[in-house]
């Protein structure tokens, strides 16, 4: 190992959401403070075809991910951007059961021992966050909110793209440095 690649990863920061404005296009990312954790479990199947008395061919389907984003508190402005409610003339957040969730891109950063990796999941939808409150006892126990998210492949330039990850290099410095200003699309494959 040359010492230029991460050996471990840790930390979660710079979480942003960007509402989808059209197929493969997104609005400006909005920062979501207070990220605690993100879990994303792969969705899809593995189907085997048998011939010659052995598994002859395996087809693997990438149907995206599903998981949870745990936050200190999901700001009402972000809930509105995700189509989970609206702010009324009193300044109150109102959860309207008839609203339709807005697809969005989820951007975030994970630290590494050598390089920080920036990631985007395309075509995400979120369910309402869990809501838990507890009485204050001898000490203060902070409660969090969890946002259940489904991340499915997004048609972008003829490909079904689920996720993009980028680490900084001299070649991509400009793209890496502007990562949280707009949702980037993948370029043509090099490998």
Residue frames as qw, qx, qy, qz and C-alpha x, y, z in Angstrom:
[[0.000, 0.890, 0.456, 0.000, 0.00, 0.00, 0.00],
 [0.466, 0.455, 0.012, 0.759, 1.40, 3.36, -1.04],
 [0.247, -0.389, -0.453, 0.763, -0.11, 5.40, 1.80],
 [0.132, 0.020, -0.232, -0.964, -2.34, 7.37, -0.60],
 [0.514, -0.323, -0.624, -0.492, -5.49, 5.29, 0.01],
 [0.549, -0.486, 0.285, -0.617, -7.68, 5.14, 3.08],
 [0.292, 0.104, -0.938, 0.154, -7.22, 2.18, 5.37],
 [0.080, -0.465, -0.796, 0.380, -10.17, 3.13, 7.60],
 [0.102, -0.495, -0.305, -0.807, -13.15, 5.45, 7.50],
 [0.264, -0.461, -0.669, 0.520, -14.95, 7.26, 10.28],
 [0.014, 0.412, 0.182, -0.893, -17.20, 10.21, 10.89],
 [0.218, 0.615, 0.678, 0.339, -20.18, 11.63, 9.04],
 [0.100, -0.575, -0.165, 0.795, -20.53, 15.32, 8.21],
 [0.111, 0.317, -0.369, -0.867, -21.67, 17.84, 5.62],
 [0.267, 0.407, 0.872, 0.049, -25.05, 16.20, 5.04],
 [0.234, 0.294, -0.140, -0.916, -27.05, 18.04, 2.38],
 [0.481, 0.445, 0.755, -0.019, -30.28, 17.37, 0.48],
 [0.078, 0.286, -0.369, -0.881, -31.04, 18.68, -3.01],
 [0.624, 0.412, 0.510, -0.426, -34.65, 18.39, -4.25],
 [0.438, 0.136, 0.718, 0.523, -34.99, 16.91, -7.74],
 [0.254, 0.544, 0.020, -0.800, -36.06, 19.42, -10.38],
 [0.735, 0.466, -0.248, -0.426, -36.27, 17.02, -13.34],
 [0.996, 0.027, 0.015, 0.081, -34.92, 13.69, -14.56],
 [0.805, 0.096, -0.084, 0.580, -31.28, 13.63, -13.48],
 [0.198, 0.532, -0.096, 0.818, -31.31, 17.28, -12.33],
 [0.505, -0.567, -0.557, 0.337, -31.40, 18.74, -8.84],
 [0.079, -0.950, -0.065, -0.294, -31.74, 22.11, -7.16],
 [0.170, 0.666, -0.528, 0.499, -29.11, 23.66, -4.93],
 [0.622, -0.182, -0.715, 0.264, -28.08, 21.46, -1.97],
 [0.412, -0.739, 0.050, -0.531, -29.41, 22.52, 1.45],
 [0.249, 0.338, -0.789, 0.448, -27.25, 21.76, 4.50],
 [0.761, -0.477, -0.331, -0.290, -28.80, 19.49, 7.13],
 [0.007, 0.619, -0.618, 0.484, -27.04, 20.05, 10.48],
 [0.604, -0.365, 0.519, -0.482, -26.71, 17.52, 13.29],
 [0.811, 0.226, -0.493, -0.218, -25.90, 14.29, 11.43],
 [0.643, -0.500, 0.533, -0.228, -25.44, 11.37, 13.83],
 [0.443, -0.175, 0.852, 0.216, -25.36, 8.31, 11.54],
 [0.639, 0.416, -0.252, -0.596, -26.33, 7.01, 8.11],
 [0.519, -0.095, 0.847, 0.063, -27.04, 3.39, 7.27],
 [0.597, 0.469, -0.276, -0.590, -27.62, 2.27, 3.70],
 [0.607, -0.099, 0.788, -0.003, -28.36, -1.41, 3.04],
 [0.119, 0.220, -0.699, -0.670, -28.19, -2.71, -0.55],
 [0.698, 0.302, 0.414, -0.500, -31.47, -3.68, -2.23],
 [0.529, 0.491, -0.545, -0.427, -31.70, -6.23, -5.04],
 [0.949, -0.075, 0.245, -0.183, -31.48, -9.92, -5.80],
 [0.037, -0.527, 0.810, 0.254, -28.95, -12.53, -6.77],
 [0.891, 0.221, 0.163, -0.361, -30.33, -15.12, -9.19],
 [0.299, -0.439, 0.806, 0.262, -28.36, -18.23, -10.15],
 [0.811, 0.381, -0.214, -0.389, -28.68, -20.20, -13.37],
 [0.635, -0.372, 0.676, 0.031, -27.56, -23.83, -13.11],
 [0.806, 0.501, -0.254, -0.187, -25.97, -25.87, -15.90],
 [0.621, 0.393, -0.638, 0.229, -23.52, -28.77, -15.91],
 [0.726, -0.454, -0.498, 0.135, -24.62, -29.47, -12.32],
 [0.454, -0.254, -0.263, 0.812, -23.10, -26.20, -11.03],
 [0.108, 0.870, 0.243, -0.415, -24.08, -22.54, -10.71],
 [0.651, 0.327, 0.396, 0.558, -23.24, -21.56, -14.30],
 [0.156, 0.466, 0.139, 0.860, -24.21, -17.89, -14.23],
 [0.239, -0.580, -0.590, 0.509, -25.24, -15.44, -11.51],
 [0.083, 0.631, 0.294, 0.713, -27.25, -12.30, -12.23],
 [0.315, -0.414, -0.502, 0.691, -27.10, -9.61, -9.58],
 [0.031, 0.777, 0.437, 0.452, -29.66, -6.80, -9.53],
 [0.265, -0.091, -0.319, 0.905, -28.82, -3.38, -8.11],
 [0.148, -0.728, -0.592, -0.313, -32.12, -1.92, -6.91],
 [0.058, -0.762, 0.128, -0.632, -30.46, 0.82, -4.85],
 [0.300, 0.058, -0.728, 0.614, -30.40, 1.07, -1.07],
 [0.459, -0.723, -0.314, -0.410, -32.68, 1.64, 1.88],
 [0.554, -0.042, -0.530, 0.641, -31.66, 2.94, 5.26],
 [0.335, -0.861, -0.372, 0.093, -31.88, 5.54, 7.97],
 [0.327, 0.500, -0.190, 0.779, -30.38, 8.98, 8.45],
 [0.514, -0.652, -0.482, 0.279, -30.22, 9.78, 12.16],
 [0.211, 0.584, -0.023, 0.784, -30.12, 13.46, 13.06],
 [0.105, -0.118, -0.565, 0.810, -30.16, 15.58, 16.18],
 [0.364, 0.599, 0.487, -0.521, -33.25, 17.35, 14.78],
 [0.378, 0.353, 0.613, 0.597, -34.49, 17.56, 11.20],
 [0.032, 0.279, 0.109, -0.953, -35.16, 21.29, 10.60],
 [0.473, 0.583, 0.546, -0.372, -38.68, 22.17, 9.49],
 [0.326, 0.729, -0.288, -0.529, -37.28, 23.94, 6.40],
 [0.026, 0.327, -0.905, -0.273, -35.70, 20.65, 5.29],
 [0.354, 0.301, 0.857, -0.224, -38.96, 18.78, 5.96],
 [0.451, 0.710, 0.181, -0.509, -40.71, 21.27, 3.67],
 [0.212, 0.624, -0.606, -0.446, -38.04, 20.81, 0.95],
 [0.055, -0.128, 0.985, 0.098, -38.61, 17.04, 1.13],
 [0.486, -0.200, -0.506, -0.684, -42.40, 17.40, 0.80],
 [0.370, -0.211, -0.856, 0.294, -43.09, 16.21, 4.33],
 [0.151, -0.729, -0.559, 0.366, -45.17, 19.24, 5.32],
 [0.247, 0.664, 0.186, 0.680, -45.51, 23.03, 5.02],
 [0.230, -0.212, -0.417, 0.853, -45.08, 26.16, 7.12],
 [0.017, 0.765, 0.622, 0.168, -48.37, 27.99, 7.68],
 [0.095, 0.769, 0.057, 0.630, -48.99, 31.75, 8.19],
 [0.623, -0.770, 0.034, -0.130, -48.52, 31.29, 11.94],
 [0.133, 0.717, -0.672, 0.128, -44.99, 29.99, 11.32],
 [0.728, -0.244, 0.588, -0.255, -46.03, 26.50, 12.44],
 [0.129, 0.274, -0.885, -0.354, -44.86, 23.35, 10.70],
 [0.763, 0.124, 0.266, -0.576, -47.89, 21.39, 9.48],
 [0.205, -0.156, 0.937, 0.235, -47.72, 17.73, 8.49],
 [0.651, 0.317, -0.032, -0.689, -50.20, 17.26, 5.65],
 [0.663, -0.047, 0.747, -0.008, -51.04, 13.60, 4.95],
 [0.699, 0.636, 0.316, -0.080, -51.95, 14.46, 1.34],
 [0.116, 0.858, -0.430, -0.256, -48.53, 15.85, 0.39],
 [0.957, 0.261, -0.052, 0.119, -46.32, 13.74, -1.87],
 [0.646, -0.568, 0.259, 0.439, -42.68, 13.23, -0.88],
 [0.410, 0.867, -0.237, -0.155, -40.22, 15.08, -3.13],
 [0.933, 0.091, -0.020, 0.348, -37.37, 13.00, -4.59],
 [0.115, -0.956, 0.271, 0.009, -33.95, 14.38, -3.66],
 [0.717, 0.385, -0.467, 0.346, -30.23, 13.74, -3.80],
 [0.693, -0.719, 0.014, 0.048, -28.48, 13.01, -0.49],
 [0.529, 0.637, -0.373, 0.417, -24.93, 14.38, -0.26],
 [0.695, -0.711, 0.102, -0.038, -22.56, 13.69, 2.61],
 [0.357, 0.692, -0.587, 0.220, -18.91, 13.31, 3.61],
 [0.929, -0.364, -0.046, 0.052, -17.17, 10.44, 5.37],
 [0.102, -0.862, 0.497, 0.003, -13.71, 10.97, 6.83],
 [0.957, 0.142, -0.195, 0.162, -10.79, 8.68, 6.17],
 [0.691, -0.570, 0.091, 0.436, -7.32, 8.40, 7.63],
 [0.472, -0.082, 0.385, 0.789, -5.82, 9.81, 4.38],
 [0.082, -0.131, -0.400, -0.903, -8.67, 11.35, 2.33],
 [0.397, 0.306, 0.550, -0.668, -12.23, 12.45, 3.00],
 [0.105, 0.212, 0.846, 0.477, -14.75, 10.87, 0.63],
 [0.379, 0.255, 0.162, -0.875, -17.74, 12.84, -0.59],
 [0.150, 0.207, 0.953, 0.160, -20.82, 10.89, -1.67],
 [0.464, 0.148, 0.001, -0.874, -24.16, 11.45, -3.33],
 [0.292, 0.284, 0.913, -0.011, -27.12, 9.08, -3.51],
 [0.219, 0.000, -0.387, -0.896, -29.44, 10.00, -6.38],
 [0.558, -0.241, -0.524, -0.597, -33.23, 9.64, -6.47],
 [0.177, -0.084, -0.827, 0.527, -33.94, 9.38, -2.75],
 [0.447, -0.558, -0.312, -0.625, -37.31, 9.61, -1.04],
 [0.109, 0.162, -0.727, 0.658, -37.90, 9.97, 2.67],
 [0.438, -0.587, -0.665, -0.146, -40.62, 8.94, 5.05],
 [0.329, -0.843, 0.039, -0.424, -41.58, 11.12, 7.98],
 [0.275, 0.426, -0.725, 0.467, -38.98, 11.03, 10.76],
 [0.562, -0.416, -0.696, 0.160, -39.63, 9.07, 13.90],
 [0.188, -0.682, 0.099, -0.700, -40.71, 11.22, 16.83],
 [0.717, -0.333, -0.558, 0.252, -39.58, 10.39, 20.34],
 [0.094, -0.700, 0.247, -0.663, -39.60, 12.55, 23.43],
 [0.671, -0.258, -0.632, 0.289, -38.61, 11.65, 26.98],
 [0.412, -0.899, -0.108, -0.099, -38.87, 13.29, 30.33],
 [0.311, 0.659, -0.499, 0.468, -35.75, 14.88, 31.77],
 [0.834, -0.447, -0.310, 0.090, -34.43, 12.92, 34.74],
 [0.618, -0.662, 0.070, 0.418, -31.22, 13.32, 36.80],
 [0.334, -0.341, 0.466, 0.745, -29.27, 13.96, 33.59],
 [0.520, 0.598, -0.036, -0.609, -30.18, 15.20, 30.16],
 [0.558, 0.035, 0.774, 0.297, -30.55, 12.49, 27.53],
 [0.271, 0.451, -0.309, -0.792, -30.67, 13.82, 24.00],
 [0.695, 0.334, 0.631, -0.085, -33.17, 12.16, 21.67],
 [0.096, -0.306, 0.581, 0.748, -32.67, 12.02, 17.92],
 [0.706, 0.458, 0.171, -0.512, -34.84, 11.77, 14.81],
 [0.434, -0.133, 0.802, 0.387, -34.49, 9.06, 12.17],
 [0.540, 0.536, -0.136, -0.635, -35.41, 9.61, 8.57],
 [0.714, 0.073, 0.684, 0.127, -36.10, 6.39, 6.66],
 [0.265, 0.680, -0.347, -0.589, -34.74, 6.82, 3.14],
 [0.831, 0.263, 0.476, 0.122, -35.08, 4.79, -0.05],
 [0.002, 0.690, -0.451, -0.567, -32.36, 5.39, -2.67],
 [0.810, 0.347, 0.473, 0.018, -33.16, 4.02, -6.14],
 [0.513, -0.017, 0.452, 0.730, -31.22, 4.22, -9.42],
 [0.238, 0.783, 0.137, -0.558, -31.67, 7.47, -11.36],
 [0.720, 0.476, 0.354, 0.359, -31.52, 7.52, -15.19],
 [0.112, -0.876, 0.183, 0.432, -28.63, 9.89, -15.97],
 [0.236, 0.679, -0.556, -0.417, -27.22, 10.12, -19.49],
 [0.768, 0.253, -0.504, -0.304, -28.41, 6.63, -20.45],
 [0.432, 0.127, -0.827, 0.336, -27.15, 4.89, -17.30],
 [0.631, -0.649, -0.333, -0.265, -29.03, 3.94, -14.11],
 [0.340, 0.419, -0.515, 0.666, -26.90, 5.63, -11.45],
 [0.627, -0.610, -0.484, 0.017, -27.41, 4.96, -7.75],
 [0.538, -0.794, 0.013, 0.284, -24.41, 6.56, -6.05],
 [0.562, 0.676, -0.207, 0.430, -21.29, 8.59, -6.77],
 [0.673, -0.682, 0.004, 0.286, -18.26, 8.81, -4.45],
 [0.538, 0.721, -0.147, 0.412, -15.21, 11.03, -4.91],
 [0.679, -0.560, -0.051, 0.471, -11.94, 11.49, -3.04],
 [0.115, 0.951, -0.140, -0.251, -9.74, 14.55, -3.63],
 [0.786, 0.024, 0.306, 0.537, -6.90, 14.47, -6.15],
 [0.179, -0.425, 0.220, 0.860, -4.97, 17.06, -8.13],
 [0.042, 0.172, 0.732, 0.657, -7.05, 16.20, -11.21],
 [0.240, -0.612, -0.683, -0.317, -10.48, 16.67, -9.58],
 [0.272, -0.207, -0.448, 0.826, -9.70, 19.43, -7.04],
 [0.220, -0.054, -0.121, -0.966, -12.15, 21.92, -8.59],
 [0.602, -0.277, -0.591, -0.459, -15.02, 19.38, -8.66],
 [0.566, -0.281, -0.686, 0.359, -14.23, 18.11, -5.14],
 [0.172, -0.105, -0.334, 0.921, -14.03, 21.63, -3.68],
 [0.378, -0.021, -0.123, -0.918, -17.46, 22.58, -5.16],
 [0.195, -0.137, -0.968, -0.082, -19.12, 19.26, -4.30],
 [0.049, -0.509, -0.750, 0.420, -21.73, 20.74, -1.96],
 [0.140, 0.377, -0.027, -0.915, -22.71, 23.67, -4.23],
 [0.698, 0.282, -0.213, -0.622, -24.54, 21.53, -6.83],
 [0.855, -0.062, 0.507, -0.090, -25.26, 17.85, -7.48],
 [0.093, 0.573, -0.669, -0.464, -22.63, 16.54, -9.88],
 [0.925, 0.262, 0.030, -0.274, -23.31, 13.96, -12.55],
 [0.744, -0.287, 0.510, 0.324, -20.91, 11.14, -13.36],
 [0.275, 0.678, -0.471, -0.493, -18.66, 11.49, -16.40],
 [0.848, 0.319, -0.376, -0.195, -17.82, 8.76, -18.90],
 [0.900, -0.392, 0.166, 0.095, -16.09, 5.66, -17.42],
 [0.201, 0.803, -0.559, -0.049, -12.27, 5.55, -17.53],
 [0.125, -0.340, 0.926, -0.105, -11.81, 2.06, -16.09]]
